[in-house]
Amino acid sequence: MLSPSRSPAQTILKAVVTTASTVIQESTSVIVEQKEESNDADDNEPLKKKLIFKIYYKFYRVKRVAASFNSKNSCDARTYIYILPTYAFCPIEEITSESYRVTSEILKLIKDVSSEYLGSHNFHNFTSGKKFTDPSARRHIFSINIADPFIKENVEFTIITIKGQSFMLHQIRKMISLIIAIVRGIASRDTIQQAYNADKIDVPKAPPLGLVLEKLHYDRYDKKFGKDGQHEALMCEEADTEITKFKEDVIVPHIVKKEIADKSMFKWLSFLPCHHFDRLSPFYPPGAYTGVGRGLYLLQQQQESSVKLDDDDDENGADE
């Protein structure tokens, strides 16, 4: 959004486009410089393959706002979507593959588990660096919806839509991660409620690929200034329709294609059992809680104990 100005809307739009173009040109020049610097390096470096990328920017509306408007503080709520393959919810006792198709029973379980996030809760276990006593850790979730599955290139996907007042770093990815763990049978059903308590719980982050900020809500601003005769409402159905079309035609297909090619969710699922989704202790490393991790930890402890006994025997022998 733009601050008030006496310039016509076209002039303002031109200024916005010019600024955006400058930022893109500067970003591109940095990339080119990095590529030139990498020409002297080994040809097998994977860096070169990652240097070139496409930048998309699209403007739908430019509107004059009140002098008191702040795009962050005036925002009432945010809506995010998370796109993921449904095999992420495959029960742990079954073989996880791209041919998996979610059942109506599993879909109901996903919705039931997701509903436990609704309302106001202390989400200190769903971010980094927040203590239970920090007031800012308390967040409000308005709604969570699970879309009907759809199939692309023989892989079934679904979209989870989450609307909240505001979100913290990693919060949504950790929320999605815990839903997956519970539905798959890795974490217990009461883990979400336990995570709201003061104890620190082991909750990993789901892959970042599927996360998209879909919409910012300015309901209070629109109610106060949208019909005052000087300003327009920030939200309008016409723009929402265009944005939704862009999301469905560009953003979702790109994420789906990327997921099918890279299999980021599939790879992440293989590491999910390494987490125990239980209370963390400051006396043990995280890997000591899981089955394999516990075995390795006990073996290491046994080896260290044996070495200590050998050292004690040597010292006693030396005294004799």
N, C-alpha and C positions, 0 to 999 in steps of 0.2 A: 504494500500500500504506500501511497505517497502523501507527503505533508501538504498542507494547504498552499496554493499558489495562485497568482492572478493570471498565469499563462494559460492559454487554451489547452484543452486536453491533448490535441495533436502535438503541441510543443513538449508537453510533459512526457508523452509516450516516446517521442524522438530522443529525449534526454535519457530515458530509461534504457532504450535500445542501445544508444551510444555507450552508456556506462557498461552494460552487459557485454557489448562487443569488445570494449577495451579489456575487460577482465578476461574474456576468452582468448584474446590475442596475446595477452601477457602469459596466460597459462600455456598456450601453444608454444610461445617462444621458449619458455623454460623447458618444455618437453623436447623441442628441437635441439636446444643446447645440450641436454642430457644425452640425446641420441648421438650427437656429434662427438661428445666426450667418450661415449662407449664404443665408437668405431675403432679405437686403438686396442680395445680389449678383445678377448677371445670371441670368435664368431659363434661359439656354442652357448654364449651367455643367454639365458632366457629373458634378460631384461629388455632386449630389443623387441621381443614379441609383445611386450606389454606397454611400450611407449606410445604407440599410436592408438587413439581412441576417439570416438565421435562424441561431440557435445551437442545436446539438444536443449533448446530453450524456446518456450512458447508463451506469448502474452495473450490473454483473453479479454481482460478489461482493465481500464485505468479510471479510477474514481477519486474525487476529492474527498478528503476526510476532515473531521473536526481537529482543531489544534491540540486537543487533549489525547488524540488517538495514539496508541502504542501497539504495534502489531503483536507483541508478546503479551503484555499485561492486559490488553483489551480482549484477548482470546478467552472464550468461555470453556472451550473443550477442543480436543484433537481426536481425529479418527484415523487409525492406522489399519492397514490390512497386512496379513502375512500369508503368502502363497506357498504352499508346500504339497509334495506328493502324498497321497493317502497311505502309501506303504509305511510312512513314518508311524502310523498307528497300528501296524500289524502286531498282534500278540507275540510276545517273546518266544513262546513255544512253537510258533509256526515259522516257516521259512520266509524271510523278508526278501521280496523281489519286486521288480517293476510291474509284474503281471498281477500283483495284489489288487483286489477290489474291496473297498470298505463295505461292510454290511450295515444294515439298518440298526442292528444292536450296537455296533461300535460307534456309529454316528450319534446315537442317543447317549452313549456313555461319554463321548467327547463333549456334548452339550451339557450334560449333568456336571461333569468335572469343571468345565469352563464357568458355569454359573456360580461357583464358589468364590470367584474373583469379584463378583458384583458388590457394589456398596463401598463404604470407606474402610480401609484396612491399613495396617502398618506394613509397608512393602520394603523394609530395610534389608530383607534377605534376597530381594530381587534387583539389587543394584550394587555398586561398589563404593566403599568408603563411608557408608551411612550407618550410624549407630541406632539402636532401637529407641533411644531417648531423644533422637533428633526429630523435632516436630515436622520437618519437611519430608520425612519418610512416609507420612500418612497421605495416601492418595485415594481418589474416588473414581470408581469405574461405573459408567452409566449402562453400558450394554456390551454384550459379546455375541456375535452371530457366526454360525458355521454354514457356509454356502453349500448348495448341492454340488456333488462331485462332477467334474467334467474330464474328458479324456483327450489328451494331445499326444500324438505319436505313440499310442498304446500305453501311455503312462497316465494314471488317474491322479488328478489334483483336486484340491479344495482351497477355499480362501476363508481365513478367519478374520473377521472385522471386529476391532476393539475400539470403543469410544470411551475416553476418560477425560477428566478435567485437565490433567497434565501427567506427564510421564518422566521418570528418571532415566539415567543412563543404564542401558541394558535391560530395563524393566520388562519390556514386552518380550524380548528374546528369552528371558528367564521364565516368564509366565508360560510361553509356548513350550519351552523345554520341559517344564514340570507337567503340563497337560500330556505331552507325548509319553513321558516316563510312567505316569499313572495308567494311561490307557494301555500301554504295552505290558504293564505288569511288573515294571522294574521298581517303581516307588509305590508306597502304600497310599490308599485313598485319603487318609487323614493328613498327608504331608503338607498340603496347602494351608490347612488350619494351623499346623505346627509352625509353619514358616512365618505366620503373623505374630508369633510369640518372641520373647527376647533372645532365645537361643539362636546361635548362628547355625544355619542349615546349609548343607552342600547342594547348591543348585547351579548347574552349568548353564551356559548361554547356547541357545539354538543358533544355527547358521544365520548370518546376516542377509543372505541373498534375497529371501522372500519378503523382507520388511519394507513397507512403503507408507509414507505419510500421505493419506488420501485427502483429508479435508481439515481446514481450520474453521471453527465455529465462532461467529461474532453475534450471537443472538441478542445479548443485552445492548450492544452498541447499535445494532439495527433497530431495536425497539425504541431507543432514545433519540437517535439522530436520523434514522432512515426516512422518516416522514416529516421532518421539520421544515421542509421547503428549500433548504440550502444544500443538503447532502442526499446522496442516494444510499440505499441499503447495500451493504457490501456483498451479500449473498443474493444470487438470482438464479432462477430455474434454467434460464437460457445458457448461462455460463456453466452451470452444473452439468447440463446435458453435453456440452462440448468437451468438458474435462473428463466426464465419464467415458465418452467415446474415445478420447485420446488414451485413457488408461486401458481400455479394452482392446484397442487396436495396436498400441505400441508397448506400453509398460508390461502388462501381463504376459503377452507373447514373448517378450524379451527375457523375462525372468524364467518362464517355463522352458524356453529353448536353452538358456544358460544352465538350468538345473539338470535337464536331460543330458547335456553335454558333459558337465563337470561332476555331476552326481555328488554335490556337496552334502546334501541331506543323508544320502546313503553312507557316505564316509563317516559323517558325524555319528550316525546311529551305532557304528561299530565301537565307538569309544564311550557310548552312553552307559554301559554296564560298569565302567570304571568308577562311576560316581555312586555314592551310597544314599544320597538324599536324606541324610540323618544329621543329628547334631554334631557339629565339629568340635574337636577337643584340641586345645593348644599344645597338648603333650604328644600328639601323634601326627605324622604327615598324612595328607588326604588319601594317599594310595594304600594306607594300612587298613582301611575300612572295608574294601571290596574283597571278594573271594580270592582272586589272583594276587591282589596287592597285599592282603593279609598274609598269604603264604610266603610271599617274597620278604615281607617285613619280618616275620617270625624266623625265617631262615637266616636273614641278615643278623638278627638279634642273637641267634644261636651261634653263628660263626664268630661274632664279636665276643660272646661269652667264652667260647672255646679258646680264642686267642688270649683272652685275659687269664684263663686258668693256666695255659701254657707258660705265660709270662711269670705267673706266681710260682709255678713249679721251678722255673729256671732260677728265680731269685732265692727260693728256699734251698735249692741245690748249691748255689754259690755260697750261701751262708755256712753250709756244712763243710 
